[in-house]
Amino acid sequence: MEEGKSSLETKGSGKMELIAVKNFPAWENMYKIVDFLNKSLKDHHLMFGLKSGEQGTMSITIYEV
């Protein structure tokens, strides 16, 4: 496994491999983009996560599933 990447167990479907994480200033509509990406790229075995951070920041995470 490459440096800076990790694997996470998922229920009954093997592993999720962390591809990238990016922090940025919070934007209230970002969840719509993440939802669109998850629906559009599901067949390409990609999953996106969104997390609200401290002090008005957000993090987007990309996984290969």
PDB file of N, CA, C and O in Angstrom, chain B, residues numbered from 101:
ATOM      1  N   MET B 101       0.845  -1.174   0.000  1.00  0.00           N
ATOM      2  CA  MET B 101       0.000   0.000   0.000  1.00  0.00           C
ATOM      3  C   MET B 101       0.891   1.238   0.000  1.00  0.00           C
ATOM      4  O   MET B 101       1.917   1.262   0.680  1.00  0.00           O
ATOM      5  N   GLU B 102       0.511   2.254  -0.749  1.00  0.00           N
ATOM      6  CA  GLU B 102       1.329   3.455  -0.866  1.00  0.00           C
ATOM      7  C   GLU B 102       1.333   4.245   0.431  1.00  0.00           C
ATOM      8  O   GLU B 102       0.392   4.178   1.222  1.00  0.00           O
ATOM      9  N   GLU B 103       2.406   4.994   0.636  1.00  0.00           N
ATOM     10  CA  GLU B 103       2.517   5.841   1.814  1.00  0.00           C
ATOM     11  C   GLU B 103       1.418   6.890   1.782  1.00  0.00           C
ATOM     12  O   GLU B 103       1.125   7.449   0.725  1.00  0.00           O
ATOM     13  N   GLY B 104       0.810   7.162   2.928  1.00  0.00           N
ATOM     14  CA  GLY B 104      -0.239   8.168   3.004  1.00  0.00           C
ATOM     15  C   GLY B 104      -1.621   7.623   2.696  1.00  0.00           C
ATOM     16  O   GLY B 104      -2.601   8.366   2.758  1.00  0.00           O
ATOM     17  N   LYS B 105      -1.723   6.352   2.367  1.00  0.00           N
ATOM     18  CA  LYS B 105      -3.012   5.736   2.098  1.00  0.00           C
ATOM     19  C   LYS B 105      -3.305   4.730   3.193  1.00  0.00           C
ATOM     20  O   LYS B 105      -2.392   4.195   3.821  1.00  0.00           O
ATOM     21  N   SER B 106      -4.579   4.480   3.416  1.00  0.00           N
ATOM     22  CA  SER B 106      -4.968   3.483   4.395  1.00  0.00           C
ATOM     23  C   SER B 106      -6.171   2.725   3.868  1.00  0.00           C
ATOM     24  O   SER B 106      -6.842   3.179   2.940  1.00  0.00           O
ATOM     25  N   SER B 107      -6.442   1.583   4.453  1.00  0.00           N
ATOM     26  CA  SER B 107      -7.612   0.800   4.082  1.00  0.00           C
ATOM     27  C   SER B 107      -8.562   0.765   5.257  1.00  0.00           C
ATOM     28  O   SER B 107      -8.139   0.684   6.410  1.00  0.00           O
ATOM     29  N   LEU B 108      -9.846   0.826   4.960  1.00  0.00           N
ATOM     30  CA  LEU B 108     -10.881   0.765   5.969  1.00  0.00           C
ATOM     31  C   LEU B 108     -11.783  -0.410   5.644  1.00  0.00           C
ATOM     32  O   LEU B 108     -12.107  -0.637   4.478  1.00  0.00           O
ATOM     33  N   GLU B 109     -12.194  -1.163   6.663  1.00  0.00           N
ATOM     34  CA  GLU B 109     -13.103  -2.283   6.449  1.00  0.00           C
ATOM     35  C   GLU B 109     -14.514  -1.754   6.222  1.00  0.00           C
ATOM     36  O   GLU B 109     -14.942  -0.804   6.876  1.00  0.00           O
ATOM     37  N   THR B 110     -15.224  -2.369   5.301  1.00  0.00           N
ATOM     38  CA  THR B 110     -16.633  -2.067   5.091  1.00  0.00           C
ATOM     39  C   THR B 110     -17.421  -3.333   5.349  1.00  0.00           C
ATOM     40  O   THR B 110     -16.871  -4.431   5.271  1.00  0.00           O
ATOM     41  N   LYS B 111     -18.689  -3.198   5.652  1.00  0.00           N
ATOM     42  CA  LYS B 111     -19.525  -4.347   5.965  1.00  0.00           C
ATOM     43  C   LYS B 111     -19.687  -5.255   4.750  1.00  0.00           C
ATOM     44  O   LYS B 111     -20.331  -4.877   3.771  1.00  0.00           O
ATOM     45  N   GLY B 112     -19.114  -6.431   4.809  1.00  0.00           N
ATOM     46  CA  GLY B 112     -19.336  -7.455   3.818  1.00  0.00           C
ATOM     47  C   GLY B 112     -18.837  -7.175   2.416  1.00  0.00           C
ATOM     48  O   GLY B 112     -19.082  -7.982   1.519  1.00  0.00           O
ATOM     49  N   SER B 113     -18.157  -6.080   2.189  1.00  0.00           N
ATOM     50  CA  SER B 113     -17.750  -5.781   0.812  1.00  0.00           C
ATOM     51  C   SER B 113     -16.249  -5.557   0.676  1.00  0.00           C
ATOM     52  O   SER B 113     -15.809  -4.931  -0.289  1.00  0.00           O
ATOM     53  N   GLY B 114     -15.463  -6.049   1.607  1.00  0.00           N
ATOM     54  CA  GLY B 114     -14.022  -5.909   1.473  1.00  0.00           C
ATOM     55  C   GLY B 114     -13.496  -4.640   2.100  1.00  0.00           C
ATOM     56  O   GLY B 114     -13.809  -4.312   3.244  1.00  0.00           O
ATOM     57  N   LYS B 115     -12.683  -3.924   1.322  1.00  0.00           N
ATOM     58  CA  LYS B 115     -12.003  -2.752   1.875  1.00  0.00           C
ATOM     59  C   LYS B 115     -12.259  -1.507   1.051  1.00  0.00           C
ATOM     60  O   LYS B 115     -12.547  -1.572  -0.144  1.00  0.00           O
ATOM     61  N   MET B 116     -12.147  -0.387   1.715  1.00  0.00           N
ATOM     62  CA  MET B 116     -12.177   0.916   1.054  1.00  0.00           C
ATOM     63  C   MET B 116     -10.763   1.469   1.142  1.00  0.00           C
ATOM     64  O   MET B 116     -10.174   1.501   2.222  1.00  0.00           O
ATOM     65  N   GLU B 117     -10.218   1.904   0.017  1.00  0.00           N
ATOM     66  CA  GLU B 117      -8.870   2.462   0.018  1.00  0.00           C
ATOM     67  C   GLU B 117      -8.959   3.974  -0.079  1.00  0.00           C
ATOM     68  O   GLU B 117      -9.572   4.516  -0.999  1.00  0.00           O
ATOM     69  N   LEU B 118      -8.345   4.642   0.873  1.00  0.00           N
ATOM     70  CA  LEU B 118      -8.309   6.096   0.877  1.00  0.00           C
ATOM     71  C   LEU B 118      -7.429   6.577  -0.266  1.00  0.00           C
ATOM     72  O   LEU B 118      -6.267   6.185  -0.370  1.00  0.00           O
ATOM     73  N   ILE B 119      -7.986   7.430  -1.126  1.00  0.00           N
ATOM     74  CA  ILE B 119      -7.233   7.972  -2.254  1.00  0.00           C
ATOM     75  C   ILE B 119      -6.717   9.366  -1.936  1.00  0.00           C
ATOM     76  O   ILE B 119      -5.544   9.660  -2.167  1.00  0.00           O
ATOM     77  N   ALA B 120      -7.593  10.238  -1.400  1.00  0.00           N
ATOM     78  CA  ALA B 120      -7.171  11.620  -1.150  1.00  0.00           C
ATOM     79  C   ALA B 120      -8.108  12.302  -0.164  1.00  0.00           C
ATOM     80  O   ALA B 120      -9.274  11.932  -0.027  1.00  0.00           O
ATOM     81  N   VAL B 121      -7.570  13.309   0.521  1.00  0.00           N
ATOM     82  CA  VAL B 121      -8.341  14.174   1.413  1.00  0.00           C
ATOM     83  C   VAL B 121      -7.941  15.604   1.113  1.00  0.00           C
ATOM     84  O   VAL B 121      -6.756  15.904   0.968  1.00  0.00           O
ATOM     85  N   LYS B 122      -8.924  16.489   1.019  1.00  0.00           N
ATOM     86  CA  LYS B 122      -8.651  17.910   0.759  1.00  0.00           C
ATOM     87  C   LYS B 122      -9.495  18.751   1.702  1.00  0.00           C
ATOM     88  O   LYS B 122     -10.704  18.546   1.812  1.00  0.00           O
ATOM     89  N   ASN B 123      -8.856  19.699   2.384  1.00  0.00           N
ATOM     90  CA  ASN B 123      -9.540  20.645   3.263  1.00  0.00           C
ATOM     91  C   ASN B 123      -9.731  21.961   2.530  1.00  0.00           C
ATOM     92  O   ASN B 123      -8.888  22.363   1.728  1.00  0.00           O
ATOM     93  N   PHE B 124     -10.851  22.634   2.810  1.00  0.00           N
ATOM     94  CA  PHE B 124     -11.151  23.896   2.143  1.00  0.00           C
ATOM     95  C   PHE B 124     -12.148  24.675   2.989  1.00  0.00           C
ATOM     96  O   PHE B 124     -12.754  24.109   3.899  1.00  0.00           O
ATOM     97  N   PRO B 125     -12.332  25.980   2.703  1.00  0.00           N
ATOM     98  CA  PRO B 125     -13.325  26.766   3.436  1.00  0.00           C
ATOM     99  C   PRO B 125     -14.725  26.179   3.239  1.00  0.00           C
ATOM    100  O   PRO B 125     -15.068  25.723   2.148  1.00  0.00           O
ATOM    101  N   ALA B 126     -15.519  26.196   4.295  1.00  0.00           N
ATOM    102  CA  ALA B 126     -16.867  25.629   4.237  1.00  0.00           C
ATOM    103  C   ALA B 126     -17.714  26.316   3.175  1.00  0.00           C
ATOM    104  O   ALA B 126     -17.652  27.530   2.982  1.00  0.00           O
ATOM    105  N   TRP B 127     -18.507  25.496   2.494  1.00  0.00           N
ATOM    106  CA  TRP B 127     -19.450  25.984   1.493  1.00  0.00           C
ATOM    107  C   TRP B 127     -20.733  25.195   1.692  1.00  0.00           C
ATOM    108  O   TRP B 127     -20.721  23.966   1.616  1.00  0.00           O
ATOM    109  N   GLU B 128     -21.829  25.875   1.942  1.00  0.00           N
ATOM    110  CA  GLU B 128     -23.073  25.221   2.353  1.00  0.00           C
ATOM    111  C   GLU B 128     -23.648  24.246   1.325  1.00  0.00           C
ATOM    112  O   GLU B 128     -24.397  23.348   1.709  1.00  0.00           O
ATOM    113  N   ASN B 129     -23.334  24.382   0.059  1.00  0.00           N
ATOM    114  CA  ASN B 129     -23.892  23.499  -0.970  1.00  0.00           C
ATOM    115  C   ASN B 129     -22.954  22.368  -1.393  1.00  0.00           C
ATOM    116  O   ASN B 129     -23.256  21.636  -2.335  1.00  0.00           O
ATOM    117  N   MET B 130     -21.844  22.222  -0.720  1.00  0.00           N
ATOM    118  CA  MET B 130     -20.880  21.190  -1.109  1.00  0.00           C
ATOM    119  C   MET B 130     -21.480  19.788  -1.020  1.00  0.00           C
ATOM    120  O   MET B 130     -21.095  18.908  -1.789  1.00  0.00           O
ATOM    121  N   TYR B 131     -22.408  19.569  -0.104  1.00  0.00           N
ATOM    122  CA  TYR B 131     -23.018  18.249   0.025  1.00  0.00           C
ATOM    123  C   TYR B 131     -23.729  17.838  -1.262  1.00  0.00           C
ATOM    124  O   TYR B 131     -23.815  16.647  -1.562  1.00  0.00           O
ATOM    125  N   LYS B 132     -24.240  18.803  -2.028  1.00  0.00           N
ATOM    126  CA  LYS B 132     -24.910  18.498  -3.295  1.00  0.00           C
ATOM    127  C   LYS B 132     -23.914  17.954  -4.317  1.00  0.00           C
ATOM    128  O   LYS B 132     -24.239  17.051  -5.088  1.00  0.00           O
ATOM    129  N   ILE B 133     -22.716  18.502  -4.320  1.00  0.00           N
ATOM    130  CA  ILE B 133     -21.677  18.027  -5.236  1.00  0.00           C
ATOM    131  C   ILE B 133     -21.226  16.626  -4.842  1.00  0.00           C
ATOM    132  O   ILE B 133     -21.050  15.764  -5.702  1.00  0.00           O
ATOM    133  N   VAL B 134     -21.041  16.399  -3.552  1.00  0.00           N
ATOM    134  CA  VAL B 134     -20.623  15.078  -3.079  1.00  0.00           C
ATOM    135  C   VAL B 134     -21.696  14.040  -3.404  1.00  0.00           C
ATOM    136  O   VAL B 134     -21.370  12.930  -3.823  1.00  0.00           O
ATOM    137  N   ASP B 135     -22.955  14.382  -3.218  1.00  0.00           N
ATOM    138  CA  ASP B 135     -24.054  13.482  -3.557  1.00  0.00           C
ATOM    139  C   ASP B 135     -24.049  13.163  -5.056  1.00  0.00           C
ATOM    140  O   ASP B 135     -24.201  12.005  -5.446  1.00  0.00           O
ATOM    141  N   PHE B 136     -23.875  14.181  -5.886  1.00  0.00           N
ATOM    142  CA  PHE B 136     -23.802  14.006  -7.339  1.00  0.00           C
ATOM    143  C   PHE B 136     -22.636  13.089  -7.724  1.00  0.00           C
ATOM    144  O   PHE B 136     -22.802  12.181  -8.538  1.00  0.00           O
ATOM    145  N   LEU B 137     -21.464  13.326  -7.142  1.00  0.00           N
ATOM    146  CA  LEU B 137     -20.294  12.500  -7.442  1.00  0.00           C
ATOM    147  C   LEU B 137     -20.516  11.046  -7.031  1.00  0.00           C
ATOM    148  O   LEU B 137     -20.172  10.129  -7.777  1.00  0.00           O
ATOM    149  N   ASN B 138     -21.090  10.835  -5.848  1.00  0.00           N
ATOM    150  CA  ASN B 138     -21.341   9.467  -5.384  1.00  0.00           C
ATOM    151  C   ASN B 138     -22.301   8.730  -6.310  1.00  0.00           C
ATOM    152  O   ASN B 138     -22.077   7.564  -6.633  1.00  0.00           O
ATOM    153  N   LYS B 139     -23.360   9.396  -6.738  1.00  0.00           N
ATOM    154  CA  LYS B 139     -24.330   8.765  -7.636  1.00  0.00           C
ATOM    155  C   LYS B 139     -23.734   8.526  -9.018  1.00  0.00           C
ATOM    156  O   LYS B 139     -23.983   7.485  -9.626  1.00  0.00           O
ATOM    157  N   SER B 140     -22.961   9.463  -9.514  1.00  0.00           N
ATOM    158  CA  SER B 140     -22.419   9.379 -10.874  1.00  0.00           C
ATOM    159  C   SER B 140     -21.254   8.407 -11.005  1.00  0.00           C
ATOM    160  O   SER B 140     -21.084   7.785 -12.053  1.00  0.00           O
ATOM    161  N   LEU B 141     -20.455   8.269  -9.961  1.00  0.00           N
ATOM    162  CA  LEU B 141     -19.221   7.482 -10.061  1.00  0.00           C
ATOM    163  C   LEU B 141     -19.270   6.158  -9.295  1.00  0.00           C
ATOM    164  O   LEU B 141     -18.251   5.484  -9.142  1.00  0.00           O
ATOM    165  N   LYS B 142     -20.451   5.795  -8.822  1.00  0.00           N
ATOM    166  CA  LYS B 142     -20.618   4.539  -8.087  1.00  0.00           C
ATOM    167  C   LYS B 142     -20.134   3.348  -8.910  1.00  0.00           C
ATOM    168  O   LYS B 142     -19.451   2.469  -8.383  1.00  0.00           O
ATOM    169  N   ASP B 143     -20.479   3.311 -10.188  1.00  0.00           N
ATOM    170  CA  ASP B 143     -20.086   2.196 -11.055  1.00  0.00           C
ATOM    171  C   ASP B 143     -18.587   2.163 -11.335  1.00  0.00           C
ATOM    172  O   ASP B 143     -18.071   1.169 -11.846  1.00  0.00           O
ATOM    173  N   HIS B 144     -17.890   3.244 -11.004  1.00  0.00           N
ATOM    174  CA  HIS B 144     -16.433   3.308 -11.177  1.00  0.00           C
ATOM    175  C   HIS B 144     -15.707   2.993  -9.868  1.00  0.00           C
ATOM    176  O   HIS B 144     -14.495   3.177  -9.754  1.00  0.00           O
ATOM    177  N   HIS B 145     -16.475   2.515  -8.884  1.00  0.00           N
ATOM    178  CA  HIS B 145     -15.934   2.085  -7.590  1.00  0.00           C
ATOM    179  C   HIS B 145     -15.287   3.230  -6.814  1.00  0.00           C
ATOM    180  O   HIS B 145     -14.262   3.045  -6.157  1.00  0.00           O
ATOM    181  N   LEU B 146     -15.891   4.409  -6.896  1.00  0.00           N
ATOM    182  CA  LEU B 146     -15.421   5.563  -6.131  1.00  0.00           C
ATOM    183  C   LEU B 146     -16.512   6.013  -5.176  1.00  0.00           C
ATOM    184  O   LEU B 146     -17.699   5.944  -5.494  1.00  0.00           O
ATOM    185  N   MET B 147     -16.098   6.475  -4.001  1.00  0.00           N
ATOM    186  CA  MET B 147     -17.023   7.002  -3.013  1.00  0.00           C
ATOM    187  C   MET B 147     -16.411   8.261  -2.415  1.00  0.00           C
ATOM    188  O   MET B 147     -15.206   8.330  -2.176  1.00  0.00           O
ATOM    189  N   PHE B 148     -17.258   9.251  -2.178  1.00  0.00           N
ATOM    190  CA  PHE B 148     -16.811  10.533  -1.656  1.00  0.00           C
ATOM    191  C   PHE B 148     -17.457  10.776  -0.303  1.00  0.00           C
ATOM    192  O   PHE B 148     -18.630  10.463  -0.097  1.00  0.00           O
ATOM    193  N   GLY B 149     -16.682  11.336   0.617  1.00  0.00           N
ATOM    194  CA  GLY B 149     -17.189  11.688   1.927  1.00  0.00           C
ATOM    195  C   GLY B 149     -16.981  13.167   2.176  1.00  0.00           C
ATOM    196  O   GLY B 149     -16.073  13.781   1.616  1.00  0.00           O
ATOM    197  N   LEU B 150     -17.829  13.737   3.021  1.00  0.00           N
ATOM    198  CA  LEU B 150     -17.733  15.153   3.362  1.00  0.00           C
ATOM    199  C   LEU B 150     -17.842  15.292   4.869  1.00  0.00           C
ATOM    200  O   LEU B 150     -18.704  14.684   5.503  1.00  0.00           O
ATOM    201  N   LYS B 151     -16.955  16.100   5.432  1.00  0.00           N
ATOM    202  CA  LYS B 151     -16.921  16.284   6.884  1.00  0.00           C
ATOM    203  C   LYS B 151     -16.764  17.762   7.189  1.00  0.00           C
ATOM    204  O   LYS B 151     -15.931  18.448   6.598  1.00  0.00           O
ATOM    205  N   SER B 152     -17.575  18.243   8.119  1.00  0.00           N
ATOM    206  CA  SER B 152     -17.421  19.620   8.592  1.00  0.00           C
ATOM    207  C   SER B 152     -16.283  19.655   9.590  1.00  0.00           C
ATOM    208  O   SER B 152     -16.219  18.836  10.507  1.00  0.00           O
ATOM    209  N   GLY B 153     -15.390  20.604   9.406  1.00  0.00           N
ATOM    210  CA  GLY B 153     -14.249  20.725  10.300  1.00  0.00           C
ATOM    211  C   GLY B 153     -14.421  21.885  11.258  1.00  0.00           C
ATOM    212  O   GLY B 153     -15.507  22.446  11.402  1.00  0.00           O
ATOM    213  N   GLU B 154     -13.345  22.224  11.898  1.00  0.00           N
ATOM    214  CA  GLU B 154     -13.342  23.333  12.842  1.00  0.00           C
ATOM    215  C   GLU B 154     -13.154  24.657  12.118  1.00  0.00           C
ATOM    216  O   GLU B 154     -12.581  24.701  11.030  1.00  0.00           O
ATOM    217  N   GLN B 155     -13.626  25.707  12.708  1.00  0.00           N
ATOM    218  CA  GLN B 155     -13.398  27.078  12.241  1.00  0.00           C
ATOM    219  C   GLN B 155     -13.802  27.290  10.789  1.00  0.00           C
ATOM    220  O   GLN B 155     -13.062  27.902  10.020  1.00  0.00           O
ATOM    221  N   GLY B 156     -14.986  26.780  10.408  1.00  0.00           N
ATOM    222  CA  GLY B 156     -15.511  27.037   9.076  1.00  0.00           C
ATOM    223  C   GLY B 156     -14.804  26.333   7.945  1.00  0.00           C
ATOM    224  O   GLY B 156     -14.701  26.875   6.844  1.00  0.00           O
ATOM    225  N   THR B 157     -14.311  25.127   8.198  1.00  0.00           N
ATOM    226  CA  THR B 157     -13.658  24.358   7.136  1.00  0.00           C
ATOM    227  C   THR B 157     -14.446  23.079   6.867  1.00  0.00           C
ATOM    228  O   THR B 157     -15.274  22.663   7.677  1.00  0.00           O
ATOM    229  N   MET B 158     -14.178  22.472   5.730  1.00  0.00           N
ATOM    230  CA  MET B 158     -14.748  21.178   5.365  1.00  0.00           C
ATOM    231  C   MET B 158     -13.631  20.323   4.793  1.00  0.00           C
ATOM    232  O   MET B 158     -12.599  20.832   4.355  1.00  0.00           O
ATOM    233  N   SER B 159     -13.854  19.015   4.804  1.00  0.00           N
ATOM    234  CA  SER B 159     -12.914  18.070   4.204  1.00  0.00           C
ATOM    235  C   SER B 159     -13.688  17.157   3.274  1.00  0.00           C
ATOM    236  O   SER B 159     -14.741  16.633   3.636  1.00  0.00           O
ATOM    237  N   ILE B 160     -13.160  16.970   2.072  1.00  0.00           N
ATOM    238  CA  ILE B 160     -13.719  15.985   1.155  1.00  0.00           C
ATOM    239  C   ILE B 160     -12.727  14.829   1.088  1.00  0.00           C
ATOM    240  O   ILE B 160     -11.516  15.032   1.000  1.00  0.00           O
ATOM    241  N   THR B 161     -13.265  13.620   1.131  1.00  0.00           N
ATOM    242  CA  THR B 161     -12.445  12.419   1.117  1.00  0.00           C
ATOM    243  C   THR B 161     -12.876  11.554  -0.057  1.00  0.00           C
ATOM    244  O   THR B 161     -14.070  11.407  -0.318  1.00  0.00           O
ATOM    245  N   ILE B 162     -11.910  10.981  -0.765  1.00  0.00           N
ATOM    246  CA  ILE B 162     -12.190  10.107  -1.896  1.00  0.00           C
ATOM    247  C   ILE B 162     -11.679   8.711  -1.556  1.00  0.00           C
ATOM    248  O   ILE B 162     -10.539   8.538  -1.124  1.00  0.00           O
ATOM    249  N   TYR B 163     -12.549   7.716  -1.760  1.00  0.00           N
ATOM    250  CA  TYR B 163     -12.209   6.321  -1.517  1.00  0.00           C
ATOM    251  C   TYR B 163     -12.426   5.508  -2.781  1.00  0.00           C
ATOM    252  O   TYR B 163     -13.313   5.805  -3.582  1.00  0.00           O
ATOM    253  N   GLU B 164     -11.603   4.478  -2.952  1.00  0.00           N
ATOM    254  CA  GLU B 164     -11.867   3.452  -3.954  1.00  0.00           C
ATOM    255  C   GLU B 164     -12.488   2.282  -3.211  1.00  0.00           C
ATOM    256  O   GLU B 164     -11.929   1.796  -2.228  1.00  0.00           O
ATOM    257  N   VAL B 165     -13.648   1.828  -3.683  1.00  0.00           N
ATOM    258  CA  VAL B 165     -14.360   0.744  -2.989  1.00  0.00           C
ATOM    259  C   VAL B 165     -14.429  -0.503  -3.845  1.00  0.00           C
ATOM    260  O   VAL B 165     -14.992  -1.513  -3.421  1.00  0.00           O
TER     261      VAL B 165
END
